[in-house]
Structures are given as C-alpha cells and as structure tokens.
Amino acid sequence: MTTQTTPAALSGGVPAPATPPAVPVTALIDLPGLRNAAPIGGGCCSLAADDVVRDELESWPGVTVEKIDAEAETVPVRYEPDRADRLSDAVDAVRDLGFDQAGIRGR
C-alpha cells in the first residue's frame, strides 16, 4: 500500500491559509476621437464604436469596463493588479481598432 504526501500532511496536518484574491484597482483609459467615431464595420453588421471598445477591453481576462463616457472620451476600467500587463495589451488592441492615441491614465 502506498501513501500520498499532501501539502496538509507536510505542514503537520494544518492546511496552508488561502491566498486572498487581489483587490481590483481602477484606471482611466483616454480615447481621443471616441465622441465623433463612426460606427465600426459595415452594412447590417456595423457597431457603435463604444460597443466595440467595450467588447475588446472585456475580452481580456481580469479587465472590466465600468461606464464608457463618450462625451469625455474616457473609459474607466477595473483590473486585477497582478494582470496590469493585460491592461496594457488591451489598450494596444484598442489602438488597433483605430484609436491610435488611446492611453492609460491614473495607474
């Protein structure tokens, strides 16, 4: 008969405390040109630019869009601090949508 060594067994039967989840932080993404942006796509498949931006940002794990303010041309987002590189990558993807001047403020 074989026995398996578990982390609890290695620590004298006391399980290690769980690591608390990272607390999301807020950043503001500036999107110059959002206010007057034309729909993206064509014909029956065109979408409002702010909807496309929201979908792109939220496709990145750990990034959540709050409320896009098209008039102020800003997007407040919450992200997990241990995934800050994902936020930078997400903003790069928004630049690829045509918002060349997109940038992160308040981080």
C-alpha positions as CSV (number, residue, x, y, z in Angstrom):
1,M,0.0,0.0,0.0
2,T,1.4,3.4,-0.9
3,T,0.6,6.7,0.8
4,Q,0.4,10.0,-0.9
5,T,2.0,13.1,0.7
6,T,-0.3,16.1,0.6
7,P,0.5,19.7,1.5
8,A,-1.6,19.3,4.6
9,A,0.4,16.3,5.7
10,L,3.7,18.2,5.1
11,S,2.6,21.0,7.4
12,G,1.6,18.7,10.2
13,G,-2.0,18.3,9.2
14,V,-2.8,22.0,9.2
15,P,-3.8,23.3,5.7
16,A,-2.0,26.4,4.5
17,P,-4.1,29.6,4.6
18,A,-5.7,30.5,1.3
19,T,-4.2,33.5,-0.5
20,P,-6.8,36.3,-0.6
21,P,-7.8,37.4,-4.1
22,A,-6.2,40.6,-5.4
23,V,-8.3,43.6,-5.0
24,P,-9.1,45.2,-8.4
25,V,-7.9,48.7,-9.0
26,T,-9.3,51.4,-11.2
27,A,-7.7,53.1,-14.1
28,L,-9.0,55.6,-16.7
29,I,-8.4,55.0,-20.4
30,D,-8.3,58.1,-22.6
31,L,-9.8,57.6,-26.0
32,P,-9.4,60.7,-28.1
33,G,-11.8,60.6,-31.1
34,L,-14.5,58.4,-29.4
35,R,-17.1,61.2,-29.3
36,N,-17.2,61.5,-33.1
37,A,-16.2,58.0,-34.1
38,A,-18.1,56.4,-36.9
39,P,-19.6,53.0,-36.5
40,I,-17.2,50.2,-37.0
41,G,-17.9,47.6,-39.6
42,G,-20.3,48.0,-42.5
43,G,-23.9,47.5,-43.6
44,C,-26.0,45.4,-41.3
45,C,-23.0,44.4,-39.2
46,S,-21.8,47.9,-38.1
47,L,-21.5,48.5,-34.4
48,A,-21.2,51.7,-32.4
49,A,-17.5,52.4,-31.6
50,D,-18.1,52.4,-27.8
51,D,-19.7,49.0,-28.0
52,V,-16.7,47.6,-30.0
53,V,-14.2,49.2,-27.5
54,R,-16.2,47.7,-24.5
55,D,-16.2,44.2,-26.2
56,E,-12.4,44.4,-26.9
57,L,-11.5,45.5,-23.4
58,E,-13.7,43.0,-21.7
59,S,-12.3,40.2,-23.8
60,W,-9.1,40.4,-21.8
61,P,-9.1,38.4,-18.6
62,G,-9.1,40.5,-15.4
63,V,-10.3,43.7,-17.2
64,T,-13.9,45.0,-16.5
65,V,-15.3,48.1,-18.1
66,E,-17.4,50.4,-15.9
67,K,-19.3,53.1,-17.9
68,I,-17.9,54.4,-21.1
69,D,-18.2,58.2,-21.3
70,A,-18.2,59.0,-25.0
71,E,-18.5,62.8,-24.4
72,A,-15.4,62.9,-22.1
73,E,-13.8,60.2,-24.4
74,T,-12.8,58.1,-21.3
75,V,-13.3,54.6,-20.2
76,P,-13.0,53.7,-16.5
77,V,-11.9,50.1,-16.1
78,R,-11.2,47.9,-13.1
79,Y,-8.4,45.4,-13.4
80,E,-6.5,42.9,-11.2
81,P,-3.2,44.4,-10.3
82,D,-1.3,41.2,-10.9
83,R,-2.6,41.4,-14.5
84,A,-1.5,45.0,-15.2
85,D,0.3,43.8,-18.3
86,R,-3.1,42.6,-19.6
87,L,-4.5,46.1,-19.4
88,S,-1.6,47.4,-21.4
89,D,-2.2,44.7,-24.0
90,A,-5.9,45.5,-24.0
91,V,-5.2,49.2,-24.7
92,D,-2.8,48.2,-27.6
93,A,-5.8,46.2,-29.0
94,V,-8.0,49.3,-28.8
95,R,-5.3,51.2,-30.7
96,D,-5.6,48.6,-33.4
97,L,-9.3,49.4,-33.7
98,G,-8.2,52.9,-34.9
99,F,-7.9,54.8,-31.6
100,D,-4.2,55.5,-32.1
101,Q,-4.0,57.9,-29.2
102,A,-5.6,55.6,-26.6
103,G,-3.7,55.7,-23.3
104,I,-3.9,54.7,-19.7
105,R,-4.3,57.4,-17.1
106,G,-4.4,57.0,-13.3
107,R,-2.4,53.9,-12.9
